[in-house]
Amino acid sequence: MDMQQGDFDRILFFEHARKTSEATYAKNPLDADNLTRWAGALLELSQFQSVPDSKKMILDAVSKLEEALLVNPKKHDTLWCLGNAYTSHAFLNPDEDEAKEYFDKAALYFQQALDEDPGNDLYRKSLEVAAKAPELHTEIHRHGLAQQTLGSAGPSTSSGSKTSSKKKKSSDLKYDIFGWIILAVGIVAWVGFAKSQVPPPPPPPPPR
């Protein structure tokens, strides 16, 4: 895929953030904020991997978030990030039944996050997106779009304009959801790292 300068800058930033979080964890493994930032960096980096590597990185993020919840079970931003991690993993899973299990888990964590912080519009929007996710998953995998990496350009086809248009529509739908989720994760991670005095990253790009 073509690597734009903004994407390259974000990879460098979140890779630096991941290493910083790893070093902080070695000193204090019970820092729930640090574990959540670490997971946020992994979720950001997962966009730029192949599908198998992306899955692996997302599951690594899930383990960090679950660890953070052992420290603080009511930490709403951790609950919300966990919902995003399960949503991302579900989209990469071609099996509808397995994907639905991940979507259900995501909705559960989004609801828990909203319960802990009822006035948070981001959490409320995430819950709404989760309800539509299984339908979008079916559409994506029907056209084989999930084989694209999360951060890659949309697919192209020369098998006729009708097919191309249909795939483009589905791809746009995919980026509406993925773009929104990743943008939100990026903002949360950015705020978290800014608070921890890590050099600020470039702002996340808007959803495509």
C-alpha positions as CSV (number, residue, x, y, z in Angstrom):
1,M,0.0,0.0,0.0
2,D,1.0,3.6,-0.4
3,M,2.4,5.0,2.8
4,Q,1.5,8.7,3.1
5,Q,3.7,10.9,5.3
6,G,0.9,11.4,7.8
7,D,0.5,7.6,8.2
8,F,4.3,7.2,8.5
9,D,4.4,9.9,11.2
10,R,1.6,8.1,13.1
11,I,3.4,4.8,12.9
12,L,6.6,6.3,14.3
13,F,4.7,8.1,17.1
14,F,2.7,5.0,18.2
15,E,5.7,2.8,17.9
16,H,7.5,5.2,20.3
17,A,4.5,5.2,22.5
18,R,4.3,1.4,22.6
19,K,8.0,1.2,23.7
20,T,7.5,3.9,26.3
21,S,4.5,2.1,27.7
22,E,6.5,-1.2,27.7
23,A,9.3,0.5,29.7
24,T,6.8,2.1,32.2
25,Y,5.1,-1.3,32.6
26,A,8.4,-2.9,33.6
27,K,8.6,-0.3,36.5
28,N,5.0,-0.4,37.5
29,P,2.8,-3.2,36.1
30,L,-0.2,-2.0,38.0
31,D,-0.6,1.3,36.2
32,A,-4.0,1.0,34.5
33,D,-3.6,4.2,32.6
34,N,-0.3,3.0,31.1
35,L,-1.8,-0.4,30.2
36,T,-4.7,1.4,28.4
37,R,-2.3,3.7,26.5
38,W,-0.2,0.7,25.5
39,A,-3.3,-1.1,24.1
40,G,-4.4,2.1,22.3
41,A,-1.0,2.3,20.6
42,L,-1.3,-1.4,19.6
43,L,-4.8,-0.8,18.1
44,E,-3.4,2.1,16.1
45,L,-0.5,0.1,14.8
46,S,-2.7,-2.8,13.9
47,Q,-4.2,-0.7,11.1
48,F,-0.9,-0.9,9.1
49,Q,-0.4,-4.7,9.4
50,S,-1.4,-7.7,7.3
51,V,-4.6,-9.3,8.5
52,P,-2.9,-12.1,10.5
53,D,-0.5,-9.7,12.1
54,S,-3.3,-7.2,12.8
55,K,-5.3,-9.9,14.6
56,K,-2.3,-10.8,16.7
57,M,-1.7,-7.2,17.6
58,I,-5.4,-6.6,18.5
59,L,-5.4,-9.7,20.8
60,D,-2.3,-8.3,22.4
61,A,-4.1,-5.1,23.0
62,V,-7.1,-7.0,24.5
63,S,-4.8,-8.8,27.0
64,K,-3.4,-5.4,28.1
65,L,-6.8,-3.9,28.5
66,E,-8.0,-6.9,30.5
67,E,-5.0,-6.5,32.7
68,A,-5.9,-2.9,33.2
69,L,-9.4,-3.9,34.3
70,L,-8.0,-6.2,36.9
71,V,-6.4,-3.1,38.4
72,N,-9.5,-0.9,37.9
73,P,-12.7,-2.8,36.8
74,K,-14.7,0.5,36.4
75,K,-12.2,2.4,34.2
76,H,-14.5,3.5,31.5
77,D,-11.9,4.5,28.9
78,T,-10.4,1.0,29.2
79,L,-13.8,-0.6,28.8
80,W,-14.5,1.5,25.7
81,C,-11.1,0.6,24.2
82,L,-11.8,-3.1,24.8
83,G,-15.1,-2.7,22.9
84,N,-13.2,-1.2,20.0
85,A,-10.6,-4.0,20.1
86,Y,-13.3,-6.6,19.9
87,T,-15.1,-4.7,17.1
88,S,-11.9,-4.5,15.0
89,H,-11.2,-8.2,15.6
90,A,-14.7,-9.2,14.6
91,F,-14.4,-7.4,11.2
92,L,-11.3,-9.3,10.4
93,N,-13.0,-12.7,11.1
94,P,-14.8,-14.1,8.1
95,D,-16.9,-16.5,10.1
96,E,-20.2,-14.7,10.8
97,D,-21.0,-16.7,14.0
98,E,-17.6,-16.1,15.5
99,A,-17.6,-12.4,14.4
100,K,-21.0,-12.0,16.1
101,E,-19.6,-13.3,19.4
102,Y,-16.9,-10.5,19.2
103,F,-19.5,-7.9,18.3
104,D,-21.6,-9.0,21.3
105,K,-18.6,-8.7,23.6
106,A,-17.9,-5.2,22.1
107,A,-21.5,-4.1,22.7
108,L,-21.2,-5.4,26.3
109,Y,-18.1,-3.3,27.0
110,F,-19.4,-0.2,25.3
111,Q,-22.5,-0.5,27.5
112,Q,-20.4,-0.9,30.6
113,A,-18.3,2.2,29.6
114,L,-21.5,4.2,29.1
115,D,-22.8,3.0,32.5
116,E,-19.7,4.3,34.1
117,D,-19.8,7.6,32.2
118,P,-23.4,8.1,31.2
119,G,-22.9,11.6,29.6
120,N,-20.2,10.4,27.2
121,D,-21.4,10.8,23.6
122,L,-18.5,8.9,22.2
123,Y,-19.5,5.8,24.2
124,R,-23.1,6.2,23.2
125,K,-22.2,6.5,19.5
126,S,-20.0,3.4,19.8
127,L,-23.0,1.4,21.2
128,E,-25.0,2.6,18.2
129,V,-22.3,1.5,15.8
130,A,-22.0,-1.9,17.4
131,A,-25.7,-2.6,16.7
132,K,-25.1,-2.0,13.0
133,A,-21.7,-3.9,12.9
134,P,-22.9,-7.4,12.1
135,E,-24.8,-6.2,9.0
136,L,-21.7,-4.3,7.8
137,H,-19.5,-7.4,8.5
138,T,-21.7,-9.5,6.1
139,E,-21.5,-6.8,3.4
140,I,-17.7,-6.5,3.7
141,H,-17.0,-10.2,3.6
142,R,-19.4,-10.8,0.8
143,H,-17.2,-8.7,-1.4
144,G,-13.9,-9.9,0.0
145,L,-13.0,-6.5,1.3
146,A,-11.7,-7.8,4.7
147,Q,-8.6,-9.1,3.0
148,Q,-7.6,-5.5,2.7
149,T,-5.5,-4.3,5.6
150,L,-7.2,-1.8,7.9
151,G,-5.1,1.1,6.7
152,S,-4.9,0.2,3.0
153,A,-6.6,1.9,0.1
154,G,-9.9,0.6,-1.1
155,P,-9.9,-2.3,-3.6
156,S,-10.0,-1.7,-7.4
157,T,-11.5,-3.9,-10.0
158,S,-11.6,-4.0,-13.8
159,S,-14.5,-6.5,-14.0
160,G,-17.1,-3.8,-14.9
161,S,-18.3,-0.5,-13.6
162,K,-21.3,-2.0,-11.8
163,T,-19.1,-4.3,-9.7
164,S,-16.6,-1.6,-9.1
165,S,-19.3,0.8,-7.9
166,K,-20.8,-1.8,-5.6
167,K,-17.4,-2.6,-4.1
168,K,-16.6,1.0,-3.7
169,K,-19.9,1.6,-1.9
170,S,-19.2,-1.3,0.5
171,S,-15.6,-0.1,1.0
172,D,-16.9,3.4,1.8
173,L,-19.2,1.9,4.4
174,K,-16.3,0.0,5.9
175,Y,-14.2,3.2,6.2
176,D,-17.2,5.0,7.7
177,I,-17.1,2.6,10.6
178,F,-13.4,1.8,10.7
179,G,-12.4,5.4,10.2
180,W,-14.7,6.6,13.0
181,I,-13.4,3.9,15.4
182,I,-9.8,4.4,14.6
183,L,-10.2,8.2,14.8
184,A,-11.8,7.9,18.2
185,V,-9.1,5.5,19.5
186,G,-6.4,7.8,18.1
187,I,-7.9,10.8,19.9
188,V,-8.1,8.9,23.2
189,A,-4.6,7.6,22.8
190,W,-3.4,11.1,21.9
191,V,-5.0,12.6,25.1
192,G,-3.6,9.8,27.2
193,F,-0.1,10.2,25.9
194,A,-0.2,14.0,26.2
195,K,-1.1,13.6,29.8
196,S,1.8,11.2,30.3
197,Q,4.2,13.8,28.8
198,V,5.1,11.8,25.8
199,P,5.9,14.1,22.8
200,P,2.6,14.8,21.1
201,P,1.7,12.9,17.9
202,P,0.4,14.3,14.7
203,P,-3.4,14.5,14.9
204,P,-5.3,11.6,13.6
205,P,-6.6,12.0,10.0
206,P,-10.3,12.3,9.5
207,P,-12.3,9.2,8.5
208,R,-12.2,8.5,4.8
